[in-house]
């Protein structure tokens, strides 16, 4: 193990109060630490962990705006369409509503479902916060022509 990874794990995980613990995978994603994410995934990190708000590691990687973390999680098999149990929001809906254009593009390319709805009956398209995100979502919703 690289000393930098050892130090990160020691500094961020060893002294965390168990009642308020943030899973190392989620914390690494929030910080955009793809090296830590890949290390944890390589050692069998649980892809189903959530934070105290019910969001998974993919959501955390979207918050951290880390394409490398997103790619690592997708490659490891994370549920790209995981919906927060309280709101129904997916990582794609979060990214679309918060103006993260590159993240939206990456999630759509990886197969995220743009038609899923939050509990208030809105989709990522309904909540798109920029013109570019709107275009990305409209393009992904159009049926592909067959020849």
N, C-alpha and C positions, 0 to 999 in steps of 0.2 A: 504494500500500500504506500502511495506517495505521502510524504510528510505533510503536504498541504491538505490532503484529504483527511489524514489523521487529525490534524489540528482543527479543521473545520468541524469534524464530528465531535471532538472533545469540547470545543468551545460552544457549540450550538445545541448539543443534545445531552451531554452528560449531566448538566446541572439543571435541566428543565424540571419544574414541578410536575409530577405525573398528572395532577388534576387539570393542568392548563397546558399540557404538552402539545406541541405542534409536531406532527410526524416529520422525521427528517426528509422524506421525499417531498412533502409539500413545502417545507421551508426552503429546500434547495431549488425547487421550481420557482418559488416567489422571488428568490435572489438571482435567478437566471444562471445557476451554477450547473451547467450541463455535465461537467466533469464529475460532480458529486451525484447527480441524477444517474448517469451511466454506471458509476460505481455501485450505487444502491440497487439499481435494476439488475446488474450483473450478479448480485448476491441475493436475488429473489425478493426484492421489496414488494410489498403488497400493493397492487395497482388499485385496490378498492378502498384505500384509506381516504377519509374525508377530514376536513377541518371542522372547527366548532360551528361553522355556518352551514355545513352539509355539502361543501364544494370539494371536488376531487383534485388530484394533482394536475390534471390537464387545465383546469380552471386557474390554478395557481401559476402555471407556466404562462398562461395567457395574460394574467395580471403582471407577471414579470417580463412580459413581451420577449420571451426567449424562444425563437424558432428552433434552436438546437434542443432545448428541453422538450418542446412539443413533439419534434421528430422522434426523439428517444422514447417518449411515452407511447406514441403511436406505433412505432416499431416493436415495442414490447407488448402491444396488444391492449392498451387501455381502452375503455369504452368511450369512444369519441362522442357519442350521443348521450352520455350520462346526464340525467336531469336532477337538479337540486330538489330534494323532497319537499322543501318549504315553498319554493317559487315555481319550480318546473323549468327554470332556466338551464340552458346548456352552455358550454364554453363558447360555441358559435354565437348564441344570442348575446352573451356578455360582450364578446369581442365586437359584434356589430353595433351594439348600443353604446359602446364606449370609444368608438372611433379607431379601433385597432385594425387598420386596413390589411396590413401584411398577415396578421394572424387570421383574419377572415379568409383571405385568399388561400392560406396554407390549409386551414381546416376544411374548406370546401374541396380543395384538391385531394385531400385524404379521405373524402367521402362523408363528411359531416352532413347530417340531414337538415336542410334549411326549412323544412316544413313543420318541425316540432314546435309546440306552443307552450308558453308559460301558462300558469294557472289562470291568468287574466285573459287568455285567449289571443295573445300576440305572438307572432313569429319573429325571427331575426329580421326578415324583410320589413315588417311593421315597425321595428325598433331601430332600423339602420340610421346611423347618425351622420353619415357623410354621403355625398353624391357617389363617390367611388365604391363605397360599400353597397349602396343601393344597386349600382350597376353589376357588381360581382354577384349579388344575390339574385337579381333578375336573370342574369345569364345562366346561373346554375339551376334556376327553376324552369327554364325553357326546355321542352322535349328535344332531344337530339334527333336530327334527321337521319334516316337510314337510306342507304343507297343500294 
